[in-house]
Structures are given as structure tokens and as C-alpha cells.
């Protein structure tokens, strides 16, 4: 039993929650149901948040100064920061100075539940692999549920006693703070710069991801992308290693065939879609779930019937013979480059709010890109990246971006919204950005047809 589990088992603990988003609201409820005491703070509360906290039956302290926060930290037993709280937030130094342990939602779930966990991390592709994994496990007769970095925090998922395996989308935010999380299978899909607006630096981000491999149980399985140098450099000792992705990996593709240790289990033509990163996601899912008892036949069936996820290279309409694709979920250059691999020629709409990442790597996908429409706060950066090699136009809103893209997209060349940046300059989230893009495309499509 770890220190967090021992503390929680010893009697009611007083826990400071810092940042009251979806995850910490679930944490608060889980703590209260187990008769612990909760102190909650948020740096930017609104009426909706205050009402939600009041409904849970405790007080929210809004925007405490550093002195107030220090007093709150010293008055509790444990500190649980919200996922995504920046490394620079003063609570971390204050907790260290006061000797108060920092805990993650994952640590609390580990203290309260011992059922098997399949944890999946990576800069891109996590949600797709999680959904494929859950479906494959269910098709194999194993009751599984997706939790973690989605609408169901792990501390809430463990309340369902019928679940046999939790498939956890493990963000770097949660992993960075975890100390007692212990997955049975730990899968790392890929690594590229991201979240440098949250993590102190790129090394901190990498170290957070690598914690997943370090925390796998002694008898567990590590699943690694054999084509990713960073992932392979962080393999742990004395654990079973299963690889995917490269031609010599345990799970690999050979032209049209996808194979595992037992041989071919499906073909690219049977997948819901056959873009290069789709193939890699299926291989990763297979390597992951077979390690906990699923069959490769179940993975093949799941991959054939997978409905796809919104805002991930999803066709949303056609204007004058050109198909328009919404890949708004691509909030890093790495994700944009992955999408570009699926096109022979494309007009790219890119930009938004840069998360502290070097956008110049986007030019490495330039052989595919015919022209670029730059958008958002990073519009000038995008223009600078492509200006010397490609036609570039800069739009001041999404309506103009679609119009400019249509002028470049002659001869039926597709248009791809794959921003490589966050959406928070123009929109509340990537979904809203993608929906607005789809709306504008559909309106233009309707006008063209009338």
C-alpha cells in the first residue's frame, strides 16, 4: 500500500483541490462519499462553477493570493491540483515547502480500486486507440470502459462495480503528478512537442509521459511505438516489452496486411479508414488489448466498424469538386503532419493559438501542401513558415479562411483544416472550431448548389 492509500485508509483526510474543472469536481465527490474533507480553490471562478460547487455541499474559495494559498496548503493533509494546472502555479512550491504530498486523480483511484488498468498516452491518437481498445475488449467478452482524460474521470469510473478493465486515456497532466498509479498495460503511442504552455519545458513534458512506463506493475506489459526514438529511449527494465509500428515490430503492417505475433489479423482495406496514422492506431490497439486477454479477431472487427471520431480528418462537405476535411483536433504540428501523410495534394488551413511549440516543422510536410491559409494568433508564424516555398494567404476569420482556401483549391484538390495550434484565440475549444468550419463549408456548398 502506498503512502496516499495509507493516509486515506487511516481516517478522514483534509484535501485541498486546486482548480475545479470536470476532474476535480469528480474528485471532490469521490472524497466526500468516502467521508474525507474537501477544501476547494479556483483562480477564475464564475457563477456556474460556484453553483456547481455549492450543489456538492462545500465552499469554493475564489482567486486566493499567495499568502492565502500558503495558509490553505498548510492546513490540509494532501494537495490535488487539477489536470492542466501549469507547472509555474505557486501551489507546487508551497506544498513542497509545507511538506504536503501532491496527489493525482490517478493516485486516489489507485488507493480505492485494484482492478486492471490499461493506460494509453501519447501526443496524438490517444482517444482513437482508447475507443478501439474498449470496443475490442467488449467484443472479447471483457467488460471495459474508457476513463481518464475524457468526460469520465477515473475516480468516477471506479464506482461501477461491473467493469473488469479500465482503459485510461492518460494525459501528461495527470501522469506528471501521479506517484501510485499502477497500470497493468502501459502504452505510449508517440512523442512530439506539446503543452509547453503548461509544462515547464519540453523535458518536463517528456518526463511526464515517461512516468507511465515507470509505473507499470511488476508483472505488467509495456507497449511501445518502435518507430518513435523518444518512446524507445524510455523503455523500463525488467518488464515485458511489446512493440508496434515499425516493419520489424511485434505488431506491424506489410503493405495491405496488418500482422501480430500470430500472423495476419486484418488488412488496410477492412479498416474504417486507411490513412497511415489509422493503421498505426489499430496496431497500437491490438498490441495493447491482446496483452489483457482480447483477441486479434475482435480488434479486426472493431477497426472495421469503428465510426471514427469527430474533428479528426472528417469530411464535412464539398465545394466545386473539392472535399473539405475537418481535422480541428490537430492542435500540434505533429498531428498536422500525420494528417498530411494521407493526402497526395492538399490546401492546408493552419494556425490558432501556439502552445509554445516550434511551428517551423510544418514545412516538412510541404511536398503534400499546394497552398496555405494562415489563421488565428499564429497566422504570422504560419505565414513565415511557408512564405518562401508556398502560396500563402492570411484570413481574419474562418469565413474568410474557407473563401481563400476555395480560391487555391482548383481542379478538385481537397482542403484540410488541420491547425497545428490550439483553438482558444477564436473559439472555446477545438470542437467549436471544427463545427464552425463545417457550418461555413455547408453553407457555401448550399449556395453553390442553388
C-alpha positions in Angstrom: 0.0 0.0 0.0 1.4 3.4 -1.0 1.6 6.5 1.2 -1.5 8.0 -0.3 -3.5 4.8 0.2 -2.3 4.5 3.8 -3.2 8.1 4.5 -6.7 7.7 3.1 -7.2 4.5 5.0 -6.1 5.9 8.3 -9.1 8.2 8.7 -10.7 11.3 7.3 -8.1 13.4 5.4 -8.4 17.1 4.6 -7.6 17.6 0.9 -7.0 20.8 -1.0 -8.3 20.8 -4.6 -6.7 23.5 -6.7 -8.7 24.2 -9.9 -12.3 22.9 -10.1 -12.8 21.6 -13.6 -14.5 18.3 -14.5 -11.8 16.2 -13.0 -11.6 17.8 -9.6 -15.3 18.1 -9.3 -15.4 14.3 -9.6 -12.5 14.1 -7.1 -14.5 16.2 -4.7 -17.5 14.0 -4.9 -15.4 10.8 -4.5 -13.7 12.2 -1.4 -16.9 13.3 0.2 -18.6 10.0 -0.4 -15.7 8.4 1.5 -16.0 10.9 4.4 -12.9 13.0 3.7 -12.9 16.7 4.0 -12.6 19.0 0.9 -11.2 22.5 0.6 -11.6 23.9 -3.0 -10.0 26.8 -4.7 -10.1 28.1 -8.2 -8.2 31.1 -9.7 -11.0 32.2 -12.0 -14.4 31.1 -10.7 -17.7 32.1 -12.3 -21.3 31.8 -11.1 -21.8 28.4 -12.9 -18.8 26.9 -11.1 -19.8 28.4 -7.7 -23.3 26.9 -8.1 -21.9 23.5 -9.1 -19.6 23.5 -6.0 -22.4 24.6 -3.7 -24.5 21.7 -5.0 -21.8 19.4 -3.8 -22.1 20.9 -0.4 -18.9 22.8 0.3 -17.4 26.2 -0.3 -15.3 27.4 -3.1 -12.5 29.9 -2.4 -12.0 32.1 -5.4 -8.7 33.6 -6.5 -6.7 33.4 -3.3 -3.5 35.4 -3.2 -0.2 33.5 -2.5 -0.4 34.2 1.3 -3.9 32.8 1.5 -3.0 29.8 -0.7 0.0 29.1 1.6 -2.3 29.1 4.6 -4.7 26.7 2.9 -1.9 24.4 1.9 -0.5 24.2 5.5 -4.0 23.4 6.8 -4.5 20.2 4.8 -3.1 16.7 4.6 -3.0 16.3 0.8 -3.0 18.7 -2.3 -4.7 17.6 -5.5 -4.1 20.0 -8.4 -6.4 20.0 -11.4 -5.0 18.3 -14.5 -3.6 21.1 -16.7 -2.6 23.4 -13.8 0.6 25.0 -15.1 3.9 23.9 -13.6 4.5 27.5 -12.7 1.5 27.7 -10.4 2.6 28.6 -6.8 0.8 25.7 -5.2 3.6 23.3 -6.1 6.3 25.2 -4.3 4.0 25.9 -1.4 3.2 22.2 -1.0 6.8 21.3 -1.1 7.7 23.9 1.5 4.9 22.8 3.8 5.7 19.1 3.3 2.2 18.3 1.9 2.1 15.5 -0.7 0.8 16.3 -4.1 -1.6 13.7 -5.4 -3.2 13.0 -8.8 -6.7 11.8 -9.5 -5.0 8.6 -10.6 -3.4 8.1 -7.2 -6.8 8.4 -5.5 -8.3 5.9 -7.9 -5.4 3.5 -7.2 -5.9 3.8 -3.5 -9.6 2.9 -3.8 -9.6 0.2 -6.5 -7.3 -2.6 -7.7 -8.9 -3.7 -10.9 -6.7 -3.9 -14.0 -5.9 -0.7 -15.9 -4.8 -0.3 -19.5 -3.3 3.1 -19.7 -2.6 4.9 -23.0 -0.6 8.0 -23.5 0.9 9.9 -26.4 1.0 13.3 -28.0 -1.6 12.2 -30.6 -4.0 9.4 -31.2 -4.9 8.6 -27.6 -8.7 8.9 -27.9 -8.9 6.8 -31.1 -6.8 4.0 -29.6 -8.7 4.1 -26.3 -12.0 3.7 -28.2 -10.7 0.9 -30.3 -9.3 -0.8 -27.2 -12.6 -0.6 -25.3 -14.6 -2.0 -28.3 -12.1 -4.8 -28.8 -12.2 -5.8 -25.2 -16.0 -5.8 -25.1 -16.2 -7.9 -28.3 -13.9 -10.4 -26.4 -16.3 -10.6 -23.6 -14.4 -8.3 -21.2 -16.4 -5.5 -19.6 -14.3 -2.4 -20.3 -14.9 1.3 -20.0 -12.9 4.4 -21.2 -11.9 6.8 -18.5 -9.3 9.5 -17.6 -8.8 12.4 -19.9 -12.4 12.4 -21.2 -15.8 13.1 -19.7 -15.4 10.2 -17.2 -12.6 10.8 -14.7 -11.1 7.5 -13.3 -12.3 8.4 -9.8 -15.8 8.3 -11.0 -15.4 5.3 -13.3 -14.4 3.0 -10.4 -17.9 3.4 -8.9 -19.2 0.9 -11.5 -18.5 -2.5 -10.0 -19.4 -4.3 -13.2 -16.3 -3.0 -15.0 -13.5 -5.6 -15.4 -10.8 -3.4 -17.1 -10.4 0.4 -17.2 -9.0 1.8 -20.4 -7.5 5.1 -19.3 -6.5 8.0 -21.5 -3.5 9.1 -19.6 -2.6 12.8 -20.3 0.8 14.2 -19.3 -1.1 16.5 -16.9 -2.3 13.6 -14.8 0.9 11.5 -15.1 3.1 14.3 -14.1 1.6 14.4 -10.6 0.9 10.6 -10.1 3.0 8.5 -7.7 0.9 5.4 -7.0 -0.9 4.9 -10.3 -0.1 1.2 -11.4 -1.4 0.1 -14.8 -1.3 -3.5 -15.9 -0.6 -2.4 -19.5 1.2 0.9 -20.3 1.0 2.0 -23.9 3.0 5.0 -25.3 1.9 5.9 -28.8 4.3 8.7 -29.8 6.0 11.8 -28.7 6.2 15.4 -30.1 6.4 18.9 -28.6 3.1 19.9 -27.0 1.6 21.6 -23.9 4.6 23.9 -23.4 2.2 26.4 -22.1 1.6 24.0 -19.2 4.8 22.1 -18.6 7.9 24.0 -17.6 9.8 22.8 -20.7 10.0 20.0 -23.3 12.0 17.8 -21.0 9.3 18.1 -18.3 6.7 17.1 -20.8 8.7 14.1 -21.9 9.4 13.1 -18.3 5.7 13.2 -17.6 4.9 10.9 -20.4 7.7 8.5 -19.5 6.3 8.2 -16.0 3.7 5.8 -17.4 6.3 3.2 -18.3 7.9 3.6 -14.8 4.6 3.0 -13.0 3.5 -0.2 -14.8 3.1 -3.1 -12.3 6.0 -5.6 -12.0 4.1 -8.3 -13.9 2.7 -5.8 -16.4 3.3 -5.2 -20.1 4.9 -2.1 -21.8 3.6 -1.4 -25.3 5.9 1.0 -27.3 6.0 2.6 -30.7 9.1 1.1 -32.3 9.3 3.9 -34.8 9.5 6.6 -32.1 13.0 7.2 -30.9 11.9 9.1 -27.7 9.5 6.3 -26.7 12.0 3.6 -27.3 14.7 5.5 -25.3 12.5 5.4 -22.2 11.8 1.7 -22.0 11.9 0.4 -18.4 14.0 -2.5 -17.2 12.5 -5.9 -16.2 9.2 -5.5 -17.9 7.7 -7.4 -20.8 8.0 -5.2 -23.9 5.7 -5.4 -26.9 6.3 -3.1 -29.9 4.2 -1.9 -32.8 4.6 0.4 -35.8 8.0 -0.5 -37.4 8.4 -3.2 -40.1 10.2 -5.4 -37.5 7.9 -4.7 -34.6 5.7 -7.4 -32.9 2.6 -5.7 -34.4 3.3 -4.3 -37.9 1.9 -3.6 -41.3 3.3 -5.0 -44.5 1.7 -3.3 -47.5 -2.0 -4.1 -47.1 -1.6 -6.7 -44.3 -1.6 -6.0 -40.5 0.1 -8.7 -38.5 0.8 -9.7 -35.0 2.9 -12.5 -33.4 0.2 -15.0 -34.5 0.1 -13.7 -38.1 -2.2 -11.5 -40.2 -5.3 -10.3 -38.4 -6.7 -7.8 -40.8 -6.0 -5.7 -43.9 -6.0 -2.0 -44.6 -8.9 -2.4 -46.9 -11.1 -3.7 -44.0 -10.4 -0.7 -41.7 -12.9 2.1 -41.3 -10.3 4.3 -43.0 -6.8 3.6 -44.1 -4.7 6.7 -43.5 -1.2 5.9 -42.3 -1.9 7.1 -38.7 -5.1 5.0 -38.7 -3.1 1.9 -39.4 -0.7 2.7 -36.6 -3.6 3.3 -34.2 -5.0 -0.1 -35.0 -1.7 -1.8 -34.4 -1.3 0.0 -31.1 -4.8 -1.0 -30.0 -4.1 -4.6 -30.9 -0.8 -4.7 -29.1 -2.5 -3.2 -26.0 -5.6 -5.3 -25.7 -4.2 -8.7 -26.6 -2.0 -8.2 -23.6 -5.1 -8.3 -21.3 -6.9 -11.2 -23.0 -8.7 -9.7 -26.0 -8.4 -11.4 -29.4 -6.9 -10.0 -32.5 -10.2 -11.0 -34.3 -12.0 -8.7 -32.0 -9.6 -5.9 -32.9 -10.2 -6.5 -36.6 -14.0 -6.3 -36.1 -13.7 -3.2 -34.0 -11.4 -1.5 -36.6 -13.8 -2.4 -39.4 -16.9 -0.9 -37.7 -15.3 2.0 -35.9 -17.4 5.1 -36.6 -14.4 7.4 -36.5 -14.2 10.5 -34.2 -15.3 14.0 -34.9 -12.8 16.6 -35.9 -10.2 14.0 -37.0 -9.8 14.3 -40.8 -13.6 14.1 -41.1 -15.1 15.1 -44.5 -17.6 17.8 -43.9 -18.6 18.9 -47.4 -17.7 19.6 -51.0 -17.3 22.9 -52.8 -16.8 22.9 -56.6 -15.4 19.4 -56.6 -13.1 19.8 -53.6 -13.8 17.8 -50.5 -13.2 19.8 -47.2 -11.9 17.9 -44.2 -12.2 18.9 -40.5 -9.1 17.9 -38.5 -9.6 20.6 -35.9 -8.4 18.1 -33.2 -4.9 18.5 -34.6 -3.6 21.0 -32.1 0.1 20.2 -32.6 2.4 20.3 -35.7 2.9 16.6 -35.2 -0.8 15.9 -35.6 -1.0 18.1 -38.7 2.0 16.3 -40.3 0.3 12.9 -39.5 -2.9 14.1 -41.3 -0.9 15.4 -44.3 0.6 11.9 -44.8 -2.9 10.8 -46.0 -3.1 13.3 -48.9 -1.2 13.5 -52.3 -2.0 17.2 -52.6 -4.0 19.5 -50.3 -4.7 23.1 -49.4 -3.9 23.5 -45.7 -5.7 25.8 -43.3 -3.4 26.1 -40.2 -2.9 28.4 -37.2 -4.6 29.3 -34.0 -3.0 29.8 -30.6 0.5 28.5 -30.4 1.1 26.4 -27.3 4.8 27.3 -27.2 5.8 24.9 -29.9 8.1 25.4 -32.9 5.8 25.6 -35.9 8.6 25.5 -38.4 8.5 21.7 -38.6 5.2 22.1 -40.6 7.3 22.8 -43.7 8.5 19.2 -43.7 5.0 18.3 -44.9 5.4 20.7 -47.8 5.5 18.2 -50.6 1.9 17.5 -50.0 0.8 21.1 -49.4 -0.2 23.1 -52.5 -1.1 26.3 -50.7 -1.7 27.5 -47.1 -4.3 29.7 -45.5 -3.0 31.0 -42.1 -5.4 31.7 -39.3 -5.6 33.0 -35.8 -3.0 34.4 -33.4 -0.3 32.3 -35.0 -1.2 33.4 -38.5 2.0 35.4 -39.0 4.1 32.5 -37.7 2.4 30.1 -40.2 2.9 32.7 -43.0 6.6 32.9 -42.1 7.0 29.1 -42.2 5.6 28.7 -45.7 6.1 32.1 -47.3 9.3 31.2 -49.1 8.1 27.9 -50.5 4.3 28.0 -50.9 1.5 30.4 -51.8 0.1 31.7 -48.5 -2.9 33.9 -47.6 -3.9 35.1 -44.2 -7.5 35.1 -43.0 -9.1 37.1 -40.3 -11.9 34.7 -39.5 -13.0 31.2 -40.5 -15.4 32.5 -43.2 -12.5 34.2 -44.9 -10.3 31.1 -44.5 -12.8 28.9 -46.3 -13.2 31.5 -49.1 -9.4 31.8 -49.6 -8.9 28.1 -49.5 -11.6 27.7 -52.2 -9.6 30.0 -54.4 -6.5 27.9 -54.0 -8.4 24.5 -54.4 -8.6 24.3 -58.2 -9.1 21.1 -60.0 -10.7 19.3 -57.1 -7.8 19.5 -54.7 -9.0 18.8 -51.2 -8.9 21.3 -48.4 -7.8 20.4 -44.9 -8.4 22.3 -41.7 -5.5 20.9 -39.6 -4.5 23.9 -37.5 -1.4 22.6 -35.6 -2.4 25.0 -32.8 -5.0 25.4 -30.0 -8.3 27.0 -30.7 -8.6 29.4 -27.8 -7.9 32.5 -29.8 -11.1 32.4 -31.8 -13.1 29.5 -30.1 -13.8 27.9 -26.8 -12.4 24.5 -27.9 -11.3 22.6 -31.0 -14.8 21.1 -31.4 -16.4 24.5 -31.7 -13.7 25.5 -34.3 -14.4 22.4 -36.3 -18.2 22.8 -36.2 -17.8 26.4 -37.4 -15.7 25.3 -40.3 -18.2 22.6 -41.2 -21.1 25.1 -41.0 -19.4 27.5 -43.3 -18.5 24.8 -45.8 -22.0 23.5 -45.8 -23.4 27.0 -46.3 -21.1 27.6 -49.2 -22.0 24.2 -50.6 -25.7 25.0 -50.4 -25.2 28.4 -52.1 -23.2 26.7 -54.9 -25.9 24.2 -55.5 -28.8 26.7 -55.7 
